[in-house]
């Protein structure tokens, strides 16, 4: 029986918490993001910083190969 790769792997799970004063519709996006598997976390001040953190974490935490 072959194992199927999950479509939503846990190594790509993040929690994004937006600051109460963030105004997404106006492009004011800031808050905190945490990687569920590694517990790495950071505060971000823009969408670009958020995406950069996610990219860095995914690149340094490859999926398990079982």
Secondary structure as the mmCIF struct_conf table of DSSP 4:
data_model
#
loop_
_struct_conf.conf_type_id
_struct_conf.id
_struct_conf.beg_label_comp_id
_struct_conf.beg_label_asym_id
_struct_conf.beg_label_seq_id
_struct_conf.end_label_comp_id
_struct_conf.end_label_asym_id
_struct_conf.end_label_seq_id
HELX_LH_PP_P HELX_LH_PP_P1 UNK A 2 UNK A 6
TURN_TY1_P TURN_TY1_P1 UNK A 7 UNK A 8
HELX_RH_3T_P HELX_RH_3T_P1 UNK A 10 UNK A 12
STRN STRN1 UNK A 14 UNK A 18
TURN_TY1_P TURN_TY1_P2 UNK A 20 UNK A 21
STRN STRN2 UNK A 23 UNK A 23
HELX_RH_3T_P HELX_RH_3T_P2 UNK A 24 UNK A 26
TURN_TY1_P TURN_TY1_P3 UNK A 27 UNK A 27
STRN STRN3 UNK A 28 UNK A 28
STRN STRN4 UNK A 31 UNK A 35
TURN_TY1_P TURN_TY1_P4 UNK A 36 UNK A 38
STRN STRN5 UNK A 41 UNK A 44
BEND BEND1 UNK A 45 UNK A 46
HELX_RH_AL_P HELX_RH_AL_P1 UNK A 47 UNK A 60
BEND BEND2 UNK A 61 UNK A 61
HELX_LH_PP_P HELX_LH_PP_P2 UNK A 62 UNK A 64
#
